[in-house]
């Protein structure tokens, strides 16, 4: 039954008019004297035939204006006596507005958007040359909109042609991006509030997907859960095309087809975030479709998680951009060594970039109005020093291609990425996306009871994991009372994780140092235990094979007896047949194990 959503009492955070004006002032302060800045809006883009993509304003234009109509141009002329902030825009037009929606018009820009003066866009060829006349320098970003580049040169050439009659055409061009993008790199308190909200909505969408996921679903069904959460919470769009990759699709970094069936035993990698009021969130989580990691999946997952934790610890003002990447490289290389996927000596492997076939991307990027946000990563050839207000992602991953013959078959086709959004604060950092769980324990707790209810847990896999001392087949059969690892209170699993996640994150911060050491210990301990376990596992599997075979034989016997009442003769035959192929369930199990 559908539940009515609670009415949200809090309005969504926005940027105030004063802040937009302050940004324009900041830009003008950095411009040379006697200069002009010109910034066109984004154009509407045809999707096919006469249907357009939903309009989305250019990020720089929105950042400086808050004005989201196409066919607009912002002109800033610091120190101009008759007004510094000028706009060109579409005129009001009742006929067009009936079809396409409300327009501000020049009056609206003066009244509502801080314009000192505003003109119809249709008059720009007449007016702009006059505004350029007498300026020494033009701030404009060449090469992004070829049509508009031509018009700028056209207006300048009008003045050059009149030079003999005393006109003063501008002699220098400067890149406007350079100033605006550096401003955008430092987020204000208001921007951080929006980004936190975008992160929270996206985090809830990931939690929602984990709850909904089950084997047999299509990838696009999970994508739909995200889009539902985004749209119903006021986020106007996904910040980028959502990636929902199950099984080996997770190894395709920008997989956006989202059209495959999610198989039992698959890991599902989902990279999705919303855009709220022009600010992006960018989260990746990887979780088992049936709620339970296989041993190989878990082993790789723990390495990625440990590398992300190591990277987060480097993020603090005064640190530099590349430290987080370096941290992920060393933890991932060590992890691949421990698991026997790489062989050799750690520093040499790092030097030779031996990790690259498995970890081929950077650990993160700036995040803001654009998902891969603007801002230089190096200044004067040195990695950028982190400062309060910068926001970045931390997203290490391990991807073992399905056809990578140099790796043992059991690892192939596993793709894992874990991505969070992190703001640099005055004293360290804040993870904006911490509300969505990511430890193996938490994922098992959240997903397993529900998966068990739907009967989608493969008993073979439960047995498999129980070798690790985590689950047993018996637990699986009593699914309604989920038992939980590490003696955590079990009732918490369902009524969910926001509160508990917050609590945990505080506790986590306190124990991160400890954890780092313990994960290292775990890895080496695991390695030692692995040899012992292997032999033990073999024995166990043998025993289980026998018991499973027996059970199924008994079942079949019973079934056969029923029909025996009707057809005695055939029943006898079937009985014999049942006895003669008791190994069939074992075969099936082996198949499931080796699939990945
Ligand atoms: Mn990202």
Boltz pocket constraint, residues with backbone or C-beta under 6 A from the ligand:
constraints:
  - pocket:
      binder: B
      contacts: [[A, 282], [A, 365], [A, 371], [A, 393], [A, 395], [A, 419]]
      max_distance: 6.0
